Amino acid sequence: MNIGQKKLPLYKQRGFHLFLMILPFIVLVFMLSYLPLHGWVYAFFNFRPGIPLTREAFVGFDHFTRIFNDRFILQDIGRVMRNTFGMSLLGIAVSPLPIIFAMFLSEIRSSKVRRTVQTATTLPNFISWVLVYSVAFAMFSVSDGFVNRILVQLGLIEREINFLASRNHVWLTMTAWGVWKGLGWSAIMYFSAMAGIDPEQYEAARVDGAGRFQLMYHVTLPGLLPTYFVLLILSIANFLNVGMEQYFLFQNAMNRQHIEVLDLYVFNQGLIGTNHSFAIAIGMLRSVVSIVLLFTANSISRLFRDQSIF
């Protein structure tokens, strides 16, 4: 700025109107993500619903140390962490499926077929897990499931199998339901990334004699990998946050030992077991570990790829 130039008022400066546009979203993020953090104070008291916090006994870090000092709680945490790690690792293992799906779907010549497939695979994302469980119950229940009926009529099995109550392969079935529900929605981001790939790269590859699959491998895939790695870093940061609603609906007395993940364990301890302070303490530790995982994954990405998300 020149010495004699008059400084513009704040409302006339560049970017001020853009800031006003995003201000409501900043307020929402603060109210929904940061303001509730004041509830962490309950982890340091023996909180009981209906009693003011000022009348509760301050216990300090007793609920945190209890996690490591109580042998039975430690065994429960170990089981829950094993389930959480298993579900999260399977989620990361199937994370390339949306990028593969988007690449092959973009190669369909007929735009009508492509839009139909994309719409059909995106719709399950807007179906609640309650309806997903209703579909699963209609398909795999013992008494009314049509899958059991078909298998019995074909003579493949002698008696009905209770698929929903089976503890075998419960990690795989939960991962499969998650893929079915989110595959099309996750692929939308890769469709947007494809639009940003320079068409001249495809033309240059065709001049060199590249076929359709070679174009996908040497042009499309490298153009989508930056988006994939950003999403991978975020998924690693949410390694312990695999969700609760899906597992809450599919859990039962037979498979609970294998399906109870950390989020569901916190829910069961806090709301069903009325052990609110202990559940909040576990949630706080989970958040701290998630932040550490985020910075670790970001540092590894910066070290090996010279790229990071912040």
N, C-alpha and C positions, 0 to 999 in steps of 0.2 A: 504494500500500500504506500502510495506517495505521501509525503509529509503534509502537503496541502489538501489531500483528498479527505473529504468528510466521511466519517465512519457511518455506515448504514445502520438504521435501527434493527433490533433483533428480529422483528417480524418480517423484515425485508431481506434478510440475509439468506444466502443459498442453503437449502436443506432444511430450513425451519418448517416449511409446510410439510415436507416428508416426515419430519419428526412428529408433527401433530397427527399425521396419519397413523403412525405406528404407536403413538402414545396409549391409546386404549388397549392395545395388545400387551404393552409393557405392564400396564396396571393389572390386567388379567393374570399375567404370569406371576406378578408379585403376590396377588391375592390368593391364587390357587396353588402356587408352588413354594413360596417363601413365607408368607404369613402363617400357614399352618405349622411351621417349624417351632412356633412357641409351645406347641404341645409336647415337645421333647422334655420339658421341665417335669412332666408327670413321671418320667423314668426315675427321678430321684426322690420320689415319695411313695408311700403305700396308698396309692389312690384307690378310692372306692366311689363308684358312681353315686351322685346325689349328695355327697359331702363336700363342702368347700375345701379347696386345696390348703387354705390357711389353717384348717383344723386337722390336716393329715400329718403323720409323722415323717420327718425328713430322714431318709435312710442313706443318702449319698450314693455311692457306687455299689451298694449291696446287690442290686439286681444284675449288675454287670459281672461282678465276681461270682455270683451264684451260677452263672452259665458254666464256669470252669471248675467250680468246687463241688457241685452236685453231680455224682456219677451217673445217675439216671437221666438227668437233663442233658449231660454231655453225650450219652448214648443216643438220645433222641435227636440232638443237634447233628451228630454224626450221620445218622440215618437220613435226616432231612437234607443235609448238605450233599450226601451221595445222590439222592434223587434229583436235587437241583442241578448238580454238576452234570449228571447224565442227561437230563432234559436240555440243558444249555449247550452241551457239546453236540448233541444231535441237531439242535437248532442251527448251530454254526456249520455243521456238516452239510445240511441241506440248504444253506444260504445261497449257494451258486445256482439253485434251481430257477429262481426268478429271472436271472440274467440269461440262462440258457433258453428258458421259455420265451423271453422277449425277443431274443435273436432269431429263433426258428419261426415265431409267429410273424415277425416282420418280413420273412421271406415268402409268405403266402401271397400269391399273385392277386387273387380275388380280394378286393377291399371289402366286399360284403361278407365273405366268410371270415376275414380277419376281424372285422368289427363284431361279428356275432360271437366268435370264440372269446374275444377280449371281454365283451360284456358278460358272457356266461361265467367266465372265471373270476370276474371282479365282483359280481353280485354276492357271493358268499361272505365277503368282508363286511357287508352291511347286515348280515344275519347275526342276531345275538347268540351267545353260547347256549342260552336256554333252548332256542329253537334247534341248534345243532345237536344238543343232547336228545331232543325229541325225535329228530331224524334218526340218530344212532339207536335210540330205544325201539323205534318202529322197525328198524332193519335187523338188529341183533339181539333183541330180548328173547327170553326162553319161551314164553307163552305165545306172544303175538308177533314175534319177529319173522318176516318173510324169508330171511336168509336161512334160518333154521328149518323152516317149512320146505324150502326148495331142496336143501341138502338131505333132509329125511326122505322126501318123495323120490329123489334120485338114487337113494340107497347109499349115499356116500357116508352117512353117519347113522347109527342106530337110534340114538337119543339126542335131544336138543343139547346144545352147548351154550353155557351162559357166558357169552363173550364179554359182556360189560362187567361181570364180576370176576373175570379171570385176572390173576396176578402175573400171568406169563406175558411177556412182551408189552407190558403196559406203557413203557417209555416209547416204544415204536408206534403204538397206536395213537398216543397223545401227539407225537410229532406228526404223524400222518394226518390227523384231523387239523392240526395247525397249518400244515402245508396246503391242504385242500381249501381252508378258509382264507388264507392270505396270499396265495401264489399270484393271482391276477392283480391284486392291489399292489403288491410289491413290485411287479413288473412295470407298473406305470412310470416309475421313476427312471427306469432304463429306456423306456420309449422316449421320454423327454430328453435323456442324454443322447440318444441316437440322432435326434433332430439337430444337435449341436456338432455332429461330426461333419467335417468339411467334405462336400461331395467330390471335390477334386481328388481326394485320396482314393475314392472308388474308381474314378476315371483312370487315374494313373495305374492302379492295380489291374484294371481290365486291359489296358494297353500292354502291360507286361505279361498278359495271358492268364491272369488269375480267374478261377472259376467261382461259383457261388460259395462253396464251403471255404475256399481260400480267402475270399473277401470277408467272410464272417470271422475267420480266425486271425487274419493279419490286419484288418481294418476296424471292423465293428468291435471285436473283443477288446483290443487295446484302448479304444475310445470309451468303453464302458467301465474299464477297470478302476479308474480314479473314483467314480461314484460308488463302485462296489467296496473299495477299501475304506471310504468314509463311513459307509453303513456298517462295515465289519468292525471298525473301531467303536462305533456307538453300541453295537451288539455286545462287544466284549465288556464295555462299561456297564451294560445291563445284564451281565452274566448271572447275577444273583436275583435279578428281577424277571422271572419267567412268567409272572402273572399269577392270578389266583382263581378267577372265575371258572376257567375251563376245568381245572383240577378239582375245584369245589363241587362242580356238578357231576363229574364222572367218578368221584370217590365213593366208596362203599366199604362195608366191613371187611370184604375179602381182599381188596386191593389197596387199602389205605396205607399200609406199610411201604408200598412201592410208588405211590402216586403223590404223597404229601411232600410238597416242595416248601421252600422257605416262606414264601408269601402266604401259602395256605396254613403253615404252622403258626405264623404270627396271628392270622385270623382266628384259628382255633383256640390259641392261648388267650387272646385278648377278648374276643366277643363271646365265644362259646364257653371257654374256661374261666371267664371273668378275671383273668390275671392281667389286667391292663398295663400296669407299670412294667412287668416283665416283658410283655410283648413289645412295648415301646422301646425298651432297652435293646432288644434284638433288632428291631427296625432301625435304630440309630447305628448299630454296628454294621448292619447291611449297607446303609447309605455311605458310611465311611469307607468300607471296602470297595464299593462301586466307584467312588471318587478316585481311590488309589488305582483301581484297574483302568479307569479312563486315562489318567495321566501316564500310566505305564504303557498302555497301548499306543497313545499318542507319541510318546518318546521313542518307542520302537519303530513306529512308522516314519518319524523324522530321521532316525538313524539309518534305516535301510532304504527308504524311498525318497528321502529329502522332502517329504510332504507331511503336513499335519493339519488337523482341523482347527487348532487354535495355537 
